[in-house]
Structure formats: structure tokens, C-alpha cells
């Protein structure tokens, strides 16, 4: 599914309004949170998952702590 949406100014912020079919596909309602994930193709929207957020925080800490090791592994 490819859907175009418009970026709009909303007070002091910028936002988008999701079409109903996208909202239904995400299984969210007004007021819910969404995860925004960077992908090689751009960004992906998914339902907010507190467990996923925790996993990403742990992964970020590991990547910061072991940056040099990971860099050397990537060179292999």
C-alpha cells in the first residue's frame, strides 16, 4: 500500500494526519503512541511497544560501550 500524506504545521510543531485505512492497519486510536523506526528505505511506523523501546535502549548502550569492537567486526 502506498499512501501520500501531507505534512502540516500544527501550532509550534509539524505533524501529519494519517488516513483511516492507515490507522486501521496500525490498529491504533487517537492518543496512542507510534514507534518510528529508521530503515534503509526511510522510516517505518508501527504500534508503540514498550518492550521494543527497552530492547532498543539496551542495544544503544551496548553499541556505545563496545563501539570499537563492533567497528572491527564490521571491517571483517
C-alpha angles and dihedrals in degrees: 000000000000115000127175118217130182125239109227137185111246109186107295093347139062122234147158132235113225119220116244092251090057091047089050092049091051090046093225136132133207110295096028120124124240130206114231111203126188113232133177087258096049124274135338128210121213138160113284112262117186090202091056090050090052092049091051091050090053091047091050091052092049092048091050094046096045098033095131094047091049091047091054091047090052090054092056 
